[in-house]
Amino acid sequence: KTAHKLGIYGTYLSGAGPTVATLGDQASLTQLRIELEQQNLNGSLRLLRIDTEGATVRGE
């Protein structure tokens, strides 16, 4: 609920572990971090940039 009231693009469960991934712009994600830290939840929050290049192979 907190993420979506900020206009976050989407949230989903990721991988086999208890990981929740959220997509949004920098401003919304920064505000989300502030609000989630105030809720004293057990866990960690990491803001990561999306890799737009992916894996690359470079020859000599």
CHARMM internal coordinates of N, CA and C (Angstrom, degrees):
IC EDIT
DIST 1 N 1 CA 1.4556
DIST 1 CA 1 C 1.5317
ANGL 1 N 1 CA 1 C 111.06
DIST 1 C 2 N 1.3087
ANGL 1 CA 1 C 2 N 115.56
DIHE 1 N 1 CA 1 C 2 N -42.82
DIST 2 N 2 CA 1.4657
ANGL 1 C 2 N 2 CA 120.19
DIHE 1 CA 1 C 2 N 2 CA -178.71
DIST 2 CA 2 C 1.5164
ANGL 2 N 2 CA 2 C 111.14
DIHE 1 C 2 N 2 CA 2 C -59.70
DIST 2 C 3 N 1.3281
ANGL 2 CA 2 C 3 N 117.09
DIHE 2 N 2 CA 2 C 3 N -45.47
DIST 3 N 3 CA 1.4661
ANGL 2 C 3 N 3 CA 121.21
DIHE 2 CA 2 C 3 N 3 CA -178.18
DIST 3 CA 3 C 1.5196
ANGL 3 N 3 CA 3 C 111.61
DIHE 2 C 3 N 3 CA 3 C -64.27
DIST 3 C 4 N 1.3010
ANGL 3 CA 3 C 4 N 117.02
DIHE 3 N 3 CA 3 C 4 N -44.50
DIST 4 N 4 CA 1.4579
ANGL 3 C 4 N 4 CA 119.38
DIHE 3 CA 3 C 4 N 4 CA -172.58
DIST 4 CA 4 C 1.5237
ANGL 4 N 4 CA 4 C 113.63
DIHE 3 C 4 N 4 CA 4 C -75.44
DIST 4 C 5 N 1.3141
ANGL 4 CA 4 C 5 N 118.12
DIHE 4 N 4 CA 4 C 5 N -24.12
DIST 5 N 5 CA 1.4669
ANGL 4 C 5 N 5 CA 118.98
DIHE 4 CA 4 C 5 N 5 CA 174.57
DIST 5 CA 5 C 1.5272
ANGL 5 N 5 CA 5 C 111.06
DIHE 4 C 5 N 5 CA 5 C -70.35
DIST 5 C 6 N 1.3560
ANGL 5 CA 5 C 6 N 116.69
DIHE 5 N 5 CA 5 C 6 N -17.76
DIST 6 N 6 CA 1.4645
ANGL 5 C 6 N 6 CA 121.51
DIHE 5 CA 5 C 6 N 6 CA 178.28
DIST 6 CA 6 C 1.5230
ANGL 6 N 6 CA 6 C 112.67
DIHE 5 C 6 N 6 CA 6 C -91.02
DIST 6 C 7 N 1.3362
ANGL 6 CA 6 C 7 N 118.02
DIHE 6 N 6 CA 6 C 7 N 0.15
DIST 7 N 7 CA 1.4552
ANGL 6 C 7 N 7 CA 120.86
DIHE 6 CA 6 C 7 N 7 CA 179.68
DIST 7 CA 7 C 1.5177
ANGL 7 N 7 CA 7 C 113.62
DIHE 6 C 7 N 7 CA 7 C 84.13
DIST 7 C 8 N 1.3261
ANGL 7 CA 7 C 8 N 116.75
DIHE 7 N 7 CA 7 C 8 N 24.57
DIST 8 N 8 CA 1.4663
ANGL 7 C 8 N 8 CA 121.74
DIHE 7 CA 7 C 8 N 8 CA 177.42
DIST 8 CA 8 C 1.5222
ANGL 8 N 8 CA 8 C 108.56
DIHE 7 C 8 N 8 CA 8 C -61.11
DIST 8 C 9 N 1.3433
ANGL 8 CA 8 C 9 N 117.12
DIHE 8 N 8 CA 8 C 9 N 144.49
DIST 9 N 9 CA 1.4668
ANGL 8 C 9 N 9 CA 121.87
DIHE 8 CA 8 C 9 N 9 CA -177.86
DIST 9 CA 9 C 1.5164
ANGL 9 N 9 CA 9 C 112.72
DIHE 8 C 9 N 9 CA 9 C -69.01
DIST 9 C 10 N 1.3242
ANGL 9 CA 9 C 10 N 118.04
DIHE 9 N 9 CA 9 C 10 N -40.16
DIST 10 N 10 CA 1.4571
ANGL 9 C 10 N 10 CA 120.62
DIHE 9 CA 9 C 10 N 10 CA -178.28
DIST 10 CA 10 C 1.5178
ANGL 10 N 10 CA 10 C 111.54
DIHE 9 C 10 N 10 CA 10 C -177.22
DIST 10 C 11 N 1.3281
ANGL 10 CA 10 C 11 N 115.56
DIHE 10 N 10 CA 10 C 11 N 157.66
DIST 11 N 11 CA 1.4574
ANGL 10 C 11 N 11 CA 122.77
DIHE 10 CA 10 C 11 N 11 CA 178.34
DIST 11 CA 11 C 1.5169
ANGL 11 N 11 CA 11 C 107.93
DIHE 10 C 11 N 11 CA 11 C -137.39
DIST 11 C 12 N 1.3345
ANGL 11 CA 11 C 12 N 116.92
DIHE 11 N 11 CA 11 C 12 N 138.80
DIST 12 N 12 CA 1.4635
ANGL 11 C 12 N 12 CA 119.76
DIHE 11 CA 11 C 12 N 12 CA 179.84
DIST 12 CA 12 C 1.5250
ANGL 12 N 12 CA 12 C 110.56
DIHE 11 C 12 N 12 CA 12 C -151.50
DIST 12 C 13 N 1.3322
ANGL 12 CA 12 C 13 N 115.86
DIHE 12 N 12 CA 12 C 13 N 158.02
DIST 13 N 13 CA 1.4600
ANGL 12 C 13 N 13 CA 121.53
DIHE 12 CA 12 C 13 N 13 CA 173.39
DIST 13 CA 13 C 1.5148
ANGL 13 N 13 CA 13 C 107.69
DIHE 12 C 13 N 13 CA 13 C -77.61
DIST 13 C 14 N 1.3147
ANGL 13 CA 13 C 14 N 116.97
DIHE 13 N 13 CA 13 C 14 N 137.03
DIST 14 N 14 CA 1.4583
ANGL 13 C 14 N 14 CA 121.34
DIHE 13 CA 13 C 14 N 14 CA -174.62
DIST 14 CA 14 C 1.5225
ANGL 14 N 14 CA 14 C 110.90
DIHE 13 C 14 N 14 CA 14 C -126.20
DIST 14 C 15 N 1.3257
ANGL 14 CA 14 C 15 N 116.73
DIHE 14 N 14 CA 14 C 15 N 129.55
DIST 15 N 15 CA 1.4573
ANGL 14 C 15 N 15 CA 121.41
DIHE 14 CA 14 C 15 N 15 CA 175.06
DIST 15 CA 15 C 1.5142
ANGL 15 N 15 CA 15 C 113.69
DIHE 14 C 15 N 15 CA 15 C 73.73
DIST 15 C 16 N 1.3169
ANGL 15 CA 15 C 16 N 115.50
DIHE 15 N 15 CA 15 C 16 N -171.69
DIST 16 N 16 CA 1.4580
ANGL 15 C 16 N 16 CA 121.60
DIHE 15 CA 15 C 16 N 16 CA -176.93
DIST 16 CA 16 C 1.5239
ANGL 16 N 16 CA 16 C 112.21
DIHE 15 C 16 N 16 CA 16 C -85.68
DIST 16 C 17 N 1.3050
ANGL 16 CA 16 C 17 N 117.34
DIHE 16 N 16 CA 16 C 17 N -19.02
DIST 17 N 17 CA 1.4595
ANGL 16 C 17 N 17 CA 120.99
DIHE 16 CA 16 C 17 N 17 CA -178.34
DIST 17 CA 17 C 1.5186
ANGL 17 N 17 CA 17 C 111.72
DIHE 16 C 17 N 17 CA 17 C -90.80
DIST 17 C 18 N 1.3121
ANGL 17 CA 17 C 18 N 116.45
DIHE 17 N 17 CA 17 C 18 N -177.10
DIST 18 N 18 CA 1.4668
ANGL 17 C 18 N 18 CA 120.98
DIHE 17 CA 17 C 18 N 18 CA -178.43
DIST 18 CA 18 C 1.5313
ANGL 18 N 18 CA 18 C 111.90
DIHE 17 C 18 N 18 CA 18 C -82.03
DIST 18 C 19 N 1.3192
ANGL 18 CA 18 C 19 N 116.65
DIHE 18 N 18 CA 18 C 19 N 62.25
DIST 19 N 19 CA 1.4571
ANGL 18 C 19 N 19 CA 121.52
DIHE 18 CA 18 C 19 N 19 CA -178.27
DIST 19 CA 19 C 1.5197
ANGL 19 N 19 CA 19 C 109.98
DIHE 18 C 19 N 19 CA 19 C -108.15
DIST 19 C 20 N 1.3100
ANGL 19 CA 19 C 20 N 116.52
DIHE 19 N 19 CA 19 C 20 N 130.79
DIST 20 N 20 CA 1.4547
ANGL 19 C 20 N 20 CA 122.23
DIHE 19 CA 19 C 20 N 20 CA 174.37
DIST 20 CA 20 C 1.5218
ANGL 20 N 20 CA 20 C 106.63
DIHE 19 C 20 N 20 CA 20 C -114.61
DIST 20 C 21 N 1.3212
ANGL 20 CA 20 C 21 N 117.48
DIHE 20 N 20 CA 20 C 21 N 123.86
DIST 21 N 21 CA 1.4643
ANGL 20 C 21 N 21 CA 122.40
DIHE 20 CA 20 C 21 N 21 CA 179.22
DIST 21 CA 21 C 1.5245
ANGL 21 N 21 CA 21 C 108.81
DIHE 20 C 21 N 21 CA 21 C -106.39
DIST 21 C 22 N 1.3127
ANGL 21 CA 21 C 22 N 115.83
DIHE 21 N 21 CA 21 C 22 N 138.17
DIST 22 N 22 CA 1.4591
ANGL 21 C 22 N 22 CA 122.11
DIHE 21 CA 21 C 22 N 22 CA -179.46
DIST 22 CA 22 C 1.5221
ANGL 22 N 22 CA 22 C 108.55
DIHE 21 C 22 N 22 CA 22 C -129.68
DIST 22 C 23 N 1.3218
ANGL 22 CA 22 C 23 N 116.73
DIHE 22 N 22 CA 22 C 23 N 133.83
DIST 23 N 23 CA 1.4637
ANGL 22 C 23 N 23 CA 122.43
DIHE 22 CA 22 C 23 N 23 CA -179.74
DIST 23 CA 23 C 1.5211
ANGL 23 N 23 CA 23 C 109.61
DIHE 22 C 23 N 23 CA 23 C -109.99
DIST 23 C 24 N 1.3373
ANGL 23 CA 23 C 24 N 116.09
DIHE 23 N 23 CA 23 C 24 N 135.61
DIST 24 N 24 CA 1.4546
ANGL 23 C 24 N 24 CA 119.92
DIHE 23 CA 23 C 24 N 24 CA 178.55
DIST 24 CA 24 C 1.5140
ANGL 24 N 24 CA 24 C 110.46
DIHE 23 C 24 N 24 CA 24 C -174.26
DIST 24 C 25 N 1.3235
ANGL 24 CA 24 C 25 N 115.63
DIHE 24 N 24 CA 24 C 25 N 179.02
DIST 25 N 25 CA 1.4591
ANGL 24 C 25 N 25 CA 119.17
DIHE 24 CA 24 C 25 N 25 CA 177.53
DIST 25 CA 25 C 1.5320
ANGL 25 N 25 CA 25 C 109.64
DIHE 24 C 25 N 25 CA 25 C -82.07
DIST 25 C 26 N 1.3177
ANGL 25 CA 25 C 26 N 116.14
DIHE 25 N 25 CA 25 C 26 N 165.76
DIST 26 N 26 CA 1.4662
ANGL 25 C 26 N 26 CA 121.85
DIHE 25 CA 25 C 26 N 26 CA -174.24
DIST 26 CA 26 C 1.5241
ANGL 26 N 26 CA 26 C 112.14
DIHE 25 C 26 N 26 CA 26 C -56.63
DIST 26 C 27 N 1.3216
ANGL 26 CA 26 C 27 N 117.96
DIHE 26 N 26 CA 26 C 27 N -44.66
DIST 27 N 27 CA 1.4650
ANGL 26 C 27 N 27 CA 121.03
DIHE 26 CA 26 C 27 N 27 CA -177.40
DIST 27 CA 27 C 1.5231
ANGL 27 N 27 CA 27 C 111.54
DIHE 26 C 27 N 27 CA 27 C -63.91
DIST 27 C 28 N 1.3356
ANGL 27 CA 27 C 28 N 116.95
DIHE 27 N 27 CA 27 C 28 N -45.15
DIST 28 N 28 CA 1.4656
ANGL 27 C 28 N 28 CA 120.76
DIHE 27 CA 27 C 28 N 28 CA -179.65
DIST 28 CA 28 C 1.5206
ANGL 28 N 28 CA 28 C 111.39
DIHE 27 C 28 N 28 CA 28 C -65.27
DIST 28 C 29 N 1.3332
ANGL 28 CA 28 C 29 N 116.77
DIHE 28 N 28 CA 28 C 29 N -40.75
DIST 29 N 29 CA 1.4645
ANGL 28 C 29 N 29 CA 120.20
DIHE 28 CA 28 C 29 N 29 CA -179.44
DIST 29 CA 29 C 1.5266
ANGL 29 N 29 CA 29 C 111.70
DIHE 28 C 29 N 29 CA 29 C -69.43
DIST 29 C 30 N 1.3197
ANGL 29 CA 29 C 30 N 117.36
DIHE 29 N 29 CA 29 C 30 N -34.85
DIST 30 N 30 CA 1.4604
ANGL 29 C 30 N 30 CA 120.53
DIHE 29 CA 29 C 30 N 30 CA 176.09
DIST 30 CA 30 C 1.5200
ANGL 30 N 30 CA 30 C 110.13
DIHE 29 C 30 N 30 CA 30 C -65.04
DIST 30 C 31 N 1.3264
ANGL 30 CA 30 C 31 N 117.20
DIHE 30 N 30 CA 30 C 31 N -43.29
DIST 31 N 31 CA 1.4650
ANGL 30 C 31 N 31 CA 121.02
DIHE 30 CA 30 C 31 N 31 CA 177.73
DIST 31 CA 31 C 1.5229
ANGL 31 N 31 CA 31 C 110.71
DIHE 30 C 31 N 31 CA 31 C -65.56
DIST 31 C 32 N 1.3300
ANGL 31 CA 31 C 32 N 117.18
DIHE 31 N 31 CA 31 C 32 N -38.21
DIST 32 N 32 CA 1.4632
ANGL 31 C 32 N 32 CA 121.14
DIHE 31 CA 31 C 32 N 32 CA 177.33
DIST 32 CA 32 C 1.5271
ANGL 32 N 32 CA 32 C 109.91
DIHE 31 C 32 N 32 CA 32 C -60.65
DIST 32 C 33 N 1.3185
ANGL 32 CA 32 C 33 N 116.80
DIHE 32 N 32 CA 32 C 33 N -43.33
DIST 33 N 33 CA 1.4699
ANGL 32 C 33 N 33 CA 120.19
DIHE 32 CA 32 C 33 N 33 CA 178.54
DIST 33 CA 33 C 1.5232
ANGL 33 N 33 CA 33 C 110.56
DIHE 32 C 33 N 33 CA 33 C -57.72
DIST 33 C 34 N 1.3160
ANGL 33 CA 33 C 34 N 117.03
DIHE 33 N 33 CA 33 C 34 N -46.65
DIST 34 N 34 CA 1.4675
ANGL 33 C 34 N 34 CA 121.56
DIHE 33 CA 33 C 34 N 34 CA -179.65
DIST 34 CA 34 C 1.5219
ANGL 34 N 34 CA 34 C 110.45
DIHE 33 C 34 N 34 CA 34 C -59.11
DIST 34 C 35 N 1.3323
ANGL 34 CA 34 C 35 N 116.68
DIHE 34 N 34 CA 34 C 35 N -47.50
DIST 35 N 35 CA 1.4614
ANGL 34 C 35 N 35 CA 120.51
DIHE 34 CA 34 C 35 N 35 CA -177.17
DIST 35 CA 35 C 1.5261
ANGL 35 N 35 CA 35 C 112.32
DIHE 34 C 35 N 35 CA 35 C -67.99
DIST 35 C 36 N 1.3245
ANGL 35 CA 35 C 36 N 117.78
DIHE 35 N 35 CA 35 C 36 N -39.06
DIST 36 N 36 CA 1.4654
ANGL 35 C 36 N 36 CA 120.11
DIHE 35 CA 35 C 36 N 36 CA 179.66
DIST 36 CA 36 C 1.5251
ANGL 36 N 36 CA 36 C 111.37
DIHE 35 C 36 N 36 CA 36 C -69.32
DIST 36 C 37 N 1.3310
ANGL 36 CA 36 C 37 N 117.66
DIHE 36 N 36 CA 36 C 37 N -36.06
DIST 37 N 37 CA 1.4646
ANGL 36 C 37 N 37 CA 120.28
DIHE 36 CA 36 C 37 N 37 CA 177.46
DIST 37 CA 37 C 1.5260
ANGL 37 N 37 CA 37 C 111.12
DIHE 36 C 37 N 37 CA 37 C -63.05
DIST 37 C 38 N 1.3191
ANGL 37 CA 37 C 38 N 118.05
DIHE 37 N 37 CA 37 C 38 N -31.35
DIST 38 N 38 CA 1.4611
ANGL 37 C 38 N 38 CA 122.02
DIHE 37 CA 37 C 38 N 38 CA 178.31
DIST 38 CA 38 C 1.5277
ANGL 38 N 38 CA 38 C 112.13
DIHE 37 C 38 N 38 CA 38 C -72.20
DIST 38 C 39 N 1.3383
ANGL 38 CA 38 C 39 N 117.57
DIHE 38 N 38 CA 38 C 39 N -18.08
DIST 39 N 39 CA 1.4662
ANGL 38 C 39 N 39 CA 121.37
DIHE 38 CA 38 C 39 N 39 CA -178.90
DIST 39 CA 39 C 1.5300
ANGL 39 N 39 CA 39 C 112.43
DIHE 38 C 39 N 39 CA 39 C -87.19
DIST 39 C 40 N 1.3277
ANGL 39 CA 39 C 40 N 117.68
DIHE 39 N 39 CA 39 C 40 N -3.50
DIST 40 N 40 CA 1.4651
ANGL 39 C 40 N 40 CA 122.83
DIHE 39 CA 39 C 40 N 40 CA 177.87
DIST 40 CA 40 C 1.5283
ANGL 40 N 40 CA 40 C 112.84
DIHE 39 C 40 N 40 CA 40 C 51.42
DIST 40 C 41 N 1.3183
ANGL 40 CA 40 C 41 N 117.00
DIHE 40 N 40 CA 40 C 41 N 47.39
DIST 41 N 41 CA 1.4583
ANGL 40 C 41 N 41 CA 122.13
DIHE 40 CA 40 C 41 N 41 CA 178.30
DIST 41 CA 41 C 1.5229
ANGL 41 N 41 CA 41 C 110.05
DIHE 40 C 41 N 41 CA 41 C -79.74
DIST 41 C 42 N 1.3201
ANGL 41 CA 41 C 42 N 116.38
DIHE 41 N 41 CA 41 C 42 N 151.70
DIST 42 N 42 CA 1.4606
ANGL 41 C 42 N 42 CA 121.51
DIHE 41 CA 41 C 42 N 42 CA 177.30
DIST 42 CA 42 C 1.5224
ANGL 42 N 42 CA 42 C 108.34
DIHE 41 C 42 N 42 CA 42 C -84.99
DIST 42 C 43 N 1.3121
ANGL 42 CA 42 C 43 N 117.97
DIHE 42 N 42 CA 42 C 43 N 116.08
DIST 43 N 43 CA 1.4600
ANGL 42 C 43 N 43 CA 121.52
DIHE 42 CA 42 C 43 N 43 CA -179.85
DIST 43 CA 43 C 1.5113
ANGL 43 N 43 CA 43 C 110.47
DIHE 42 C 43 N 43 CA 43 C 152.37
DIST 43 C 44 N 1.3084
ANGL 43 CA 43 C 44 N 115.58
DIHE 43 N 43 CA 43 C 44 N -171.11
DIST 44 N 44 CA 1.4619
ANGL 43 C 44 N 44 CA 120.24
DIHE 43 CA 43 C 44 N 44 CA 178.53
DIST 44 CA 44 C 1.5222
ANGL 44 N 44 CA 44 C 109.13
DIHE 43 C 44 N 44 CA 44 C -131.78
DIST 44 C 45 N 1.3084
ANGL 44 CA 44 C 45 N 114.91
DIHE 44 N 44 CA 44 C 45 N 155.25
DIST 45 N 45 CA 1.4584
ANGL 44 C 45 N 45 CA 121.22
DIHE 44 CA 44 C 45 N 45 CA -178.88
DIST 45 CA 45 C 1.5201
ANGL 45 N 45 CA 45 C 107.91
DIHE 44 C 45 N 45 CA 45 C -126.34
DIST 45 C 46 N 1.3067
ANGL 45 CA 45 C 46 N 116.57
DIHE 45 N 45 CA 45 C 46 N 129.79
DIST 46 N 46 CA 1.4679
ANGL 45 C 46 N 46 CA 121.46
DIHE 45 CA 45 C 46 N 46 CA 179.04
DIST 46 CA 46 C 1.5144
ANGL 46 N 46 CA 46 C 109.08
DIHE 45 C 46 N 46 CA 46 C -127.60
DIST 46 C 47 N 1.3152
ANGL 46 CA 46 C 47 N 116.15
DIHE 46 N 46 CA 46 C 47 N 130.99
DIST 47 N 47 CA 1.4595
ANGL 46 C 47 N 47 CA 121.15
DIHE 46 CA 46 C 47 N 47 CA 174.34
DIST 47 CA 47 C 1.5209
ANGL 47 N 47 CA 47 C 107.61
DIHE 46 C 47 N 47 CA 47 C -96.61
DIST 47 C 48 N 1.3177
ANGL 47 CA 47 C 48 N 116.27
DIHE 47 N 47 CA 47 C 48 N 120.43
DIST 48 N 48 CA 1.4607
ANGL 47 C 48 N 48 CA 121.94
DIHE 47 CA 47 C 48 N 48 CA -178.05
DIST 48 CA 48 C 1.5180
ANGL 48 N 48 CA 48 C 110.06
DIHE 47 C 48 N 48 CA 48 C -124.12
DIST 48 C 49 N 1.3119
ANGL 48 CA 48 C 49 N 116.49
DIHE 48 N 48 CA 48 C 49 N 147.26
DIST 49 N 49 CA 1.4629
ANGL 48 C 49 N 49 CA 121.16
DIHE 48 CA 48 C 49 N 49 CA 174.61
DIST 49 CA 49 C 1.5208
ANGL 49 N 49 CA 49 C 108.88
DIHE 48 C 49 N 49 CA 49 C -87.28
DIST 49 C 50 N 1.3137
ANGL 49 CA 49 C 50 N 116.55
DIHE 49 N 49 CA 49 C 50 N 145.00
DIST 50 N 50 CA 1.4547
ANGL 49 C 50 N 50 CA 121.25
DIHE 49 CA 49 C 50 N 50 CA 177.32
DIST 50 CA 50 C 1.5204
ANGL 50 N 50 CA 50 C 108.74
DIHE 49 C 50 N 50 CA 50 C -75.51
DIST 50 C 51 N 1.3128
ANGL 50 CA 50 C 51 N 116.78
DIHE 50 N 50 CA 50 C 51 N 133.14
DIST 51 N 51 CA 1.4639
ANGL 50 C 51 N 51 CA 122.55
DIHE 50 CA 50 C 51 N 51 CA 177.57
DIST 51 CA 51 C 1.5236
ANGL 51 N 51 CA 51 C 107.89
DIHE 50 C 51 N 51 CA 51 C -80.59
DIST 51 C 52 N 1.3112
ANGL 51 CA 51 C 52 N 117.21
DIHE 51 N 51 CA 51 C 52 N 111.07
DIST 52 N 52 CA 1.4668
ANGL 51 C 52 N 52 CA 120.89
DIHE 51 CA 51 C 52 N 52 CA -177.34
DIST 52 CA 52 C 1.5235
ANGL 52 N 52 CA 52 C 112.89
DIHE 51 C 52 N 52 CA 52 C -88.61
DIST 52 C 53 N 1.3415
ANGL 52 CA 52 C 53 N 117.78
DIHE 52 N 52 CA 52 C 53 N -7.12
DIST 53 N 53 CA 1.4632
ANGL 52 C 53 N 53 CA 121.41
DIHE 52 CA 52 C 53 N 53 CA 179.25
DIST 53 CA 53 C 1.5169
ANGL 53 N 53 CA 53 C 112.57
DIHE 52 C 53 N 53 CA 53 C -95.24
DIST 53 C 54 N 1.3182
ANGL 53 CA 53 C 54 N 117.27
DIHE 53 N 53 CA 53 C 54 N -35.56
DIST 54 N 54 CA 1.4562
ANGL 53 C 54 N 54 CA 120.37
DIHE 53 CA 53 C 54 N 54 CA -175.21
DIST 54 CA 54 C 1.5207
ANGL 54 N 54 CA 54 C 111.04
DIHE 53 C 54 N 54 CA 54 C 73.46
DIST 54 C 55 N 1.3090
ANGL 54 CA 54 C 55 N 115.84
DIHE 54 N 54 CA 54 C 55 N -165.82
DIST 55 N 55 CA 1.4652
ANGL 54 C 55 N 55 CA 120.64
DIHE 54 CA 54 C 55 N 55 CA 179.48
DIST 55 CA 55 C 1.5266
ANGL 55 N 55 CA 55 C 109.57
DIHE 54 C 55 N 55 CA 55 C -72.58
DIST 55 C 56 N 1.3088
ANGL 55 CA 55 C 56 N 115.94
DIHE 55 N 55 CA 55 C 56 N 139.91
DIST 56 N 56 CA 1.4595
ANGL 55 C 56 N 56 CA 120.23
DIHE 55 CA 55 C 56 N 56 CA 177.92
DIST 56 CA 56 C 1.5217
ANGL 56 N 56 CA 56 C 109.77
DIHE 55 C 56 N 56 CA 56 C -129.01
DIST 56 C 57 N 1.3155
ANGL 56 CA 56 C 57 N 116.06
DIHE 56 N 56 CA 56 C 57 N 148.15
DIST 57 N 57 CA 1.4584
ANGL 56 C 57 N 57 CA 122.30
DIHE 56 CA 56 C 57 N 57 CA 176.18
DIST 57 CA 57 C 1.5161
ANGL 57 N 57 CA 57 C 106.91
DIHE 56 C 57 N 57 CA 57 C -114.18
DIST 57 C 58 N 1.3143
ANGL 57 CA 57 C 58 N 115.83
DIHE 57 N 57 CA 57 C 58 N 126.56
DIST 58 N 58 CA 1.4659
ANGL 57 C 58 N 58 CA 119.94
DIHE 57 CA 57 C 58 N 58 CA -178.23
DIST 58 CA 58 C 1.5182
ANGL 58 N 58 CA 58 C 109.21
DIHE 57 C 58 N 58 CA 58 C -120.98
DIST 58 C 59 N 1.3048
ANGL 58 CA 58 C 59 N 115.90
DIHE 58 N 58 CA 58 C 59 N 127.93
DIST 59 N 59 CA 1.4630
ANGL 58 C 59 N 59 CA 121.09
DIHE 58 CA 58 C 59 N 59 CA 177.38
DIST 59 CA 59 C 1.5110
ANGL 59 N 59 CA 59 C 110.78
DIHE 58 C 59 N 59 CA 59 C -95.73
DIST 59 C 60 N 1.2990
ANGL 59 CA 59 C 60 N 114.79
DIHE 59 N 59 CA 59 C 60 N 169.90
DIST 60 N 60 CA 1.4664
ANGL 59 C 60 N 60 CA 119.15
DIHE 59 CA 59 C 60 N 60 CA 179.13
DIST 60 CA 60 C 1.4999
ANGL 60 N 60 CA 60 C 110.83
DIHE 59 C 60 N 60 CA 60 C -92.03
END
COOR INIT
IC SEED 1 N 1 CA 1 C
IC BUILD
